[in-house]
């Protein structure tokens, strides 16, 4: 039969999921309520901003429309002065310039208001013409065109030597004066209509804002009644349960903490063991790869390389004999070139597998020769810098060389770069390697899943085997940068 303490623990654990369920439900309701308040507040702010911008546009449109009345009066006045030069003869040339500016501004503003395409001082303004406003513009447009055409006629004729010029200009002047009053009356109606529609939009915006305020206030009341009050009651109940179960929880926590520490220690030991095994396997694999590289390089150099060299020497002897015709001589020359290219390719492969200069002279000369070879067979340019670099332990030199080799290979094959910067810095306690190109780059996240079988994983593994760090930075169109730090 279980003890009373055991029954209490089982009862507490049975009620825990219910508490979580209630907590999660109230949390969802609380978040939804806050979102509703935030959305309504945001809508109110957006509405105010849109209303203010609209009000500014409407006031500017009313101002431009009112200016059309003033411009029509100035146009009539200037036309009268130009057609009566004996009255203001000294100022005739100024009025001639004024009428041009008035005509251009008057016509431009009229078309902008009519076609909802108002732009002044480099800024576009919204013109909301209603059906009634469009109808008014259709009515006033013929009158506007008559005044505009006669004003342009006066402007075009005023400076020309025409016989009986004053009599000739009398007719267009009469047309302007005859239509001016009607234009002013109709333009007044348009201005009043713009103002009326603007005030209607203001009234509508006020109503919408009031509705949003009422809705927001209602939501706050609902939150207080159905969310915050239940939350307070549940918190009071939870606090009571916590107080009643404090002793049980203390004992249970002690047992759980002890178990947790044991599990954490076991997990850490297992993880450290796995890491050690992985490092041993990776080190063995890397060592095997280097040994195999050296063996293959030696075989290429001592075997195929020597045979190719012998073949080239024999071909030089054959060249001393005379050929039957020029075609045979040309074929023989091509064969010699092919032999030479094969020898160079074999040397390159042998160097890439295990460069002897790496073990003889160190990582700096090896990388410099590598960059020179790659530059010969590609369009890449290299900027190689070695700062205070002395001879390093063999493992570090091999690691730096292989990482650089793999980075250059990736840049040549994938990045379409034109410049690669390589920098090795030998500080007191750490050796730093930087390889950066100006190629196309890539998204780091897109290769995370496939990193296990790529050269990037091998570079990272080499650095980690020496307790170093490996970082790669890349972005589309920004090139790729690899940073390695290895403690000495």
RAMONOR-V155632 format. One record per helix or strand of 2 or more residues. SS is the DSSP state (H for helix, E for strand). FROM is the first residue (numbers start at 0). TO is the last residue. Records with the same first field share a line. If there is no record, write none. Layout:
# RAMONOR-V155632
SS->FROM-TO, FROM-TO
This chain:
# RAMONOR-V155632
H->3-82, 88-113, 130-156, 164-243, 245-318, 325-352, 355-360, 362-376, 393-414, 443-447, 450-452, 454-464
E->117-119, 122-124, 380-386, 418-425, 429-436, 468-474, 478-486
